[in-house]
Amino acid sequence: MKNKIDVVINGKVISLRSDESAEHMQKVSLYVDQKITELKNKNLSAAVDDRVNAVLIALNLADDYFKIKDRHTALDVTNQKLTGNVSRLEKENNELNEQVIKLKSELEKVTTEFEEFLQNFDQQKAQSDIDEENHIIPLSKAGRKRKAAN
C-alpha cells in the first residue's frame, strides 16, 4: 500500500509516495531539509548552482550514512565479543554451580559423620560418668592400677 504525503524541503512542497509510513517519510524529509539548511548556513552553497548543491547534500547524507554504518559495524563487533563473554561466563557459572552441589553433598556427609561422632562421644561420656558413679573401673584401668601398686 502506497502512502502519499506532501512535505516541504528547501522551501518547496514535494509530494512523496512510499510504502513507508507518513511519519517515516516526514522524518526523512525533515532530515534532508535540515542538511540543506546546514549547507546554506555554512555558505558552502551560495556561489554554486543547484546541481552542485545537490551533490554537496548527497555527500553530506552519504557521510552521515557511512558514519552510522561504521558505528553499527563497531557495535556488531562489540556485541559478538559480549555474546562470547556471556557464553563463557554461563559455562563457568554452570561449572561453579556443579562444584557448589558437590561441596554441599560433601558438607552434608561430613556433618552427618560429625553428628554421629558427637552422639557416640556423648554416649561414651554418659557411660563413663555412670561407671564412675557406681565405682566401676573398666578392666583396662583396673589392670593398670594393679601394675602400679606392685
PyMOL commands that set and color helices and strands:
alter all, ss='L'
color gray80, all
select helices_A, chain A and resi 22-41+50-133+139-149
alter helices_A, ss='H'
color red, helices_A
select strands_A, chain A and resi 3-9+12-18
alter strands_A, ss='S'
color yellow, strands_A
deselect
rebuild
show_as cartoon
